[in-house]
Amino acid sequence: MQRCLILALAGLIAVGAPGCSKEAGPAGAAPEVYVADVVQKDVPVYLELVGQTKGSQDVEIRARVEGYLDRVDFTEGTFVRKGTLLYQIDPKPLEAALANAKANLATAQARLEKTNTDVNRLTPLAKQQAVSQQELDNSVSAQEAAKAQVDAMKAAVDKATLDLGYTRITSPIDGLVGTTQVKAGNLVGRGESTLLTTVSQVNPILFRAGVSEAEYLRVAKHVLEQGGLKATRQRQEVELILADGTVHAHKGSLDTVERAVDATTGTLALQFTFPNPERLVRPGQYGRVRGVTETKKGALLVPQRAVMELQNLYSVAVVGEGNKVAFRNVKVGPRVDSLWLIEEGVKPGEKVVVEGLQKVRDGMVVSPKAAAAAPAGKGAAQPAGEAS
């Protein structure tokens, strides 16, 4: 009985063994990896700088005369035209001052008329020695003093007229007006020119950013190659990327380069100008400017997923003849969308592993399959230190 049971179990094992070995497959099967070609093409290298917008004119509106504010005549944060009334200061005290200045002028003019009459009357009499020369000299002196007094009174009238005009405070430019710093009923202008509000011209809008000395040299070389700053302004080739990631509808240009490097930050300020007819961009917004600084001719590109980094050393796994893997150290350049520019270490048409790197070793034979193509982007390179 026991012998029969042993034979039956041996038969079952013999029957089951072929099926198990079939599922296991050969022990030395090549691991499956996904590869992509090394692509060669011309790539523009972009520079991105973080900065802040400002109005092309930011004009502080101040009270130039002392008085109580009658009314605020604008809606805060809206667009105003040049000459639009913003504030009205109570004009009555200055109207009285102007009337007093005019009265003083009239008195001075009457005094001048009298001295003119005296001089005209005494001049022929002095020639006939009917009056003394001293009496004529006194009249002439009085006439000169009266003329000076009239000039002084005219100046007083002009000043009073100007002061009265300053009670109507209007916008000096077309632009966006800020919030008011004072309300109706406040006393303004006492001892100082009180800040009332600020008006900013926003078309065009300016953008200021700091650039390192090395990046400045790249920008400067590009500007020189393109014919200088004047020619660069005319081309409108710089993009403004707003805080939400959208690109401003109008391209701008490099406007101004600061005179000297800031010793505290080690950066040089660049100023860009952008058309802003919709007045979408306002002063004080943060963003980035993006512009071409050079073009890499015949650049070699691989997917960023194919590049491995270890302690600032970069390498890729190249699948060569016989599907053998060879790890190579490479020198990387700027990033280009989902790709990475390789300056040294690979050749056009070679295949690099993008998926399955953890399964391969140097010299291993693999089973390569084509990786899905990455979505196309702008095809512009961004310096590795500036990549987002």
Steps between C-alpha positions, in 0.01 A plus 500: 500500500777746590689407183197582286460843669866588438474408132184711461669808656805456275272488196330825599837676544619373162184627331512843668870572440484588126223756558696683773820523296305641200363794704839587647662551155873516435704629792717745293229706321608860411319771705260722309582873490364801313738709294498833311721636225757772552349790302705766323359845413557874539375624835455864616624546856265708714579701811228546762522773763271559796400860567224751558300740288486876542324780318682674220416811704405488869394852593435593863211743530565750782330805644700813411297744710356488848128458542211275589409234247155566359455177305666196345377491142611158364442128545800327651681246285347617171650641182509882478587733214748784510327809643233302690409671830616289795473730805352838582647704785281774651585803280342777713808597708714514187237696309515756782880504483483560125252786546728658763803467269308670218398785733862549606599506134243767426630711790857463378399597147322813630811594696709452187268725302542775760879474492493508120296820516740654753804421288337634183402824682833562675733419211438823297488708819840368607642603161368853562638483856151559629543201734812350650680207339464309827121524479509349148740228611266405784210470255702281267597273790137476607409410141756215490378369836140509375598302189667235714193487723276443198723216380486341846122528511473343152711208622272467804196489272664236281581287804149534641360400160724194489408402856133529415556279196663238721172453686383300196723190492483317166674195356820592314492182286271228367524210743366294788430694816568336835312522829468841662717568804271777632126549521275802451523738798868434574744788526774453241816683403583644843878517520544231233368387164261231624493179293146451373524205257712360217422474129687241292531492124465130413517502122776414449575311821857457622653185650818507710708193583847428633747288302827345610823625345545177299148515362538870428798422277286252306227761457749768400661277236159418355407869488824583320445218250152635428625851420502671840239613752311727258449215251401263783229742618341500156471119474261440793633148569466459879206322665345590834377201700245605762450359850231254384732352237332668203702697246424870454330560166761750381873440462743758630864594475804582710474869583779593740805345666599643839828690516674281759474167681331517841778426748258356761334243269762457229235550233440750225153646449340462157185686400259369235202674344175335387192643325200479732201653317247285691654622829498139622844523661528744789798637692641277773412164341760222514583294195777377271644625175614246245726577207746334263867552582656261246423211262668161538571366151460122456433444869464140627193436714384207715193465727564634848389160638804342335750710697619371838669733748728399784707759689492745208606228256258426217475175303276320248455133405564454127370189323755410235584211267351168603262688736777532755477780760791737552490768771665829398578816688362805318528877519155654519389839373166681519164327532261514204141426606512126597842452335853572614775637282813281514823678412732197523462122532246390235469498121206569267276197444613306807236356729483569871296325768216710638308232693637197678833651608474328836505157328815540291874482561796595286555237225159336550298391196149646503181479296442861384161645410424849370378740769197717441592839352495794742246777427647777287568834669646830392834336419693768688786425732514639849827518696519218756537748784187686390273204429170487674 
